[in-house]
Amino acid sequence: MAKVEIYTSPLCGFCHAAKRLLDSKGVEYEEFDVMFKPSLKQEMLARSEGRHTVPQIFIDDTGIGGCDELHQLEASGELNNLLGAGQ
């Protein structure tokens, strides 16, 4: 399986939706809470080329965007490929 990282905030509905999708697929991920550790926000901005909204999701160190992009990848079937499912 791929390495999945997600920058989140506890008050973000989109963050919860993205995590629900990942959880439903049995994907393990590392979560970084930018609300309680503000230094992570700067790290997220650098990694995501300035995207400032949460969630920001990375699969194998490649930024895929946020919740909408994650769901689009799932709908197209590409998410399984990125996650290495079935390999």
Contact map, one row per residue, 1 for C-alpha under 8 A:
111000000000000000000000000000000000000000000000000000000000000000000000000000000011101
111100000000000000000000000000000000000000000000000000000011000000000000000000000111000
111110000000000000000000000110000000000000000000000000000111100000000000000000000010000
011111000000000000000000001111000000000000000000000000001111100000000000000000000000000
001111100000000000000000000011110000000000000000000000001110100000000000000000000000000
000111110000000000000000000011110000000000000000000000111100000000000000000000000000000
000011111000000000000000000000111100000000010000000001111000000000000000000000000000000
000001111101001000000000000000111110000000000000000001110000000000000000000000000000000
000000111111001000000000000000001110000000000000000001100000000000000000000000000000000
000000011111001100000000000000001010000000000000000000000000000000000000000000000000000
000000001111100000000000000000000000000000000000000000000000000000000000000000000000000
000000011111111100000000000000000000000000000000000001100000000000000000000000000000000
000000000011111110000000000000000000000000000000000000000000000000000000000000000000000
000000000001111111000000000000000000000000000000000001100000000000100000000000000000000
000000011101111111100000000000000000000000000000000001100000000000100000000000000000000
000000000101111111110000000000000000000000000000000000000000000000000000000000000000000
000000000000111111111000000000000000000000000000000000000000000000100000000000000000000
000000000000011111111100000000000000000000000000000000100000000001100110000000000000000
000000000000001111111110000000000000000000000000000000000000000000000000000000000000000
000000000000000111111111000000000000000000000000000000000000000000000000000000000000000
000000000000000011111111100000000000000000000000000000000000000000000010000000000000000
000000000000000001111111111100000000000000000000000000000000000000000000000000000000000
000000000000000000111111111100000000000000000000000000000000000000000000000000000000000
000000000000000000011111111000000000000000000000000000000000000000000000000000000000000
000000000000000000001111111000000000000000000000000000000000000000000000000000000000000
000000000000000000000111111100000000000000000000000000000000000000000000000000000000000
000100000000000000000111111110000000000000000000000000000000000000000000000000000000000
001100000000000000000110011111000000000000000000000000000000000000000000000000000000000
001111000000000000000000001111100000000000000000000000000000000000000000000000000000000
000111000000000000000000000111110000000000000000000000000000000000000000000000000000000
000011110000000000000000000011111000000000000000000000000000000000000000000000000000000
000011110000000000000000000001111100000100000000000000000000000000000000000000000000000
000000111100000000000000000000111111100100000000000000000000000000000000000000000000000
000000111000000000000000000000011111111110000000000000000000000000000000000000000000000
000000011100000000000000000000001111110000000000000000000000000000000000000000000000000
000000000000000000000000000000001111110000000000000000000000000000000000000000000000000
000000000000000000000000000000001111111110000000000000000000000000000000000000000000000
000000000000000000000000000000000111111111000000000000000000000000000000000000000000000
000000000000000000000000000000000100111111100000000000000000000000000000000000000000000
000000000000000000000000000000011100111111110000000000000000000000000000000000000000000
000000000000000000000000000000000100111111111000000100000000000000000000000000000000000
000000000000000000000000000000000000011111111100000000000000000000000000000000000000000
000000000000000000000000000000000000001111111110000000000000000000000000000000000000000
000000100000000000000000000000000000000111111111011100010000000000000000000000000000000
000000000000000000000000000000000000000011111111111100000000000000000000000000000000000
000000000000000000000000000000000000000001111111110000000000000000000000000000000000000
000000000000000000000000000000000000000000111111110000000000001000000000000000000000000
000000000000000000000000000000000000000000011111111000010000001010000000000000000000000
000000000000000000000000000000000000000000001111111000000000000000000000000000000000000
000000000000000000000000000000000000000000011111111100000000000000000000000000000000000
000000000000000000000000000000000000000000011001111110010000000000000000000000000000000
000000000000000000000000000000000000000010011000011111000000000000000000000000000000000
000000000000000000000000000000000000000000000000001111110000000001000000000000000000000
000000111001011000000000000000000000000000000000000111110000000001000000000000000000000
000001111001011001000000000000000000000000000000000011111000000011100000000000000000000
000001110000000000000000000000000000000000010001001011111100001111100000000000000000000
000111100000000000000000000000000000000000000000000000111110001111100100000000000000000
001111000000000000000000000000000000000000000000000000011111111110000000000000000000000
011110000000000000000000000000000000000000000000000000001111111100000000000000000110000
011100000000000000000000000000000000000000000000000000000111110000000000000000000000000
001110000000000000000000000000000000000000000000000000000111111000000000000000000000000
000000000000000000000000000000000000000000000000000000000111111100000000000000000000000
000000000000000000000000000000000000000000000011000000011110111110000000000000000000000
000000000000000000000000000000000000000000000000000000011110011111001100000000000000000
000000000000000000000000000000000000000000000001000000111100001111111100000000000000000
000000000000000001000000000000000000000000000000000011111000000111111100000000000000000
000000000000011011000000000000000000000000000000000000111000000011111110000000000000000
000000000000000000000000000000000000000000000000000000000000000011111111000000000000000
000000000000000000000000000000000000000000000000000000000000000111111111100000000000000
000000000000000001000000000000000000000000000000000000001000000111111111110000100000000
000000000000000001001000000000000000000000000000000000000000000000111111111000000000000
000000000000000000000000000000000000000000000000000000000000000000011111111100000000000
000000000000000000000000000000000000000000000000000000000000000000001111111111100000000
000000000000000000000000000000000000000000000000000000000000000000000111111111110000000
000000000000000000000000000000000000000000000000000000000000000000000011111111000000000
000000000000000000000000000000000000000000000000000000000000000000000001111111100000000
000000000000000000000000000000000000000000000000000000000000000000000000111111111000000
000000000000000000000000000000000000000000000000000000000000000000000000111111111100000
000000000000000000000000000000000000000000000000000000000000000000000100110111111110000
000000000000000000000000000000000000000000000000000000000000000000000000010011111111100
000000000000000000000000000000000000000000000000000000000000000000000000000011111111100
010000000000000000000000000000000000000000000000000000000010000000000000000001111111100
111000000000000000000000000000000000000000000000000000000010000000000000000000111111100
110000000000000000000000000000000000000000000000000000000000000000000000000000011111111
100000000000000000000000000000000000000000000000000000000000000000000000000000011111111
000000000000000000000000000000000000000000000000000000000000000000000000000000000001111
100000000000000000000000000000000000000000000000000000000000000000000000000000000001111
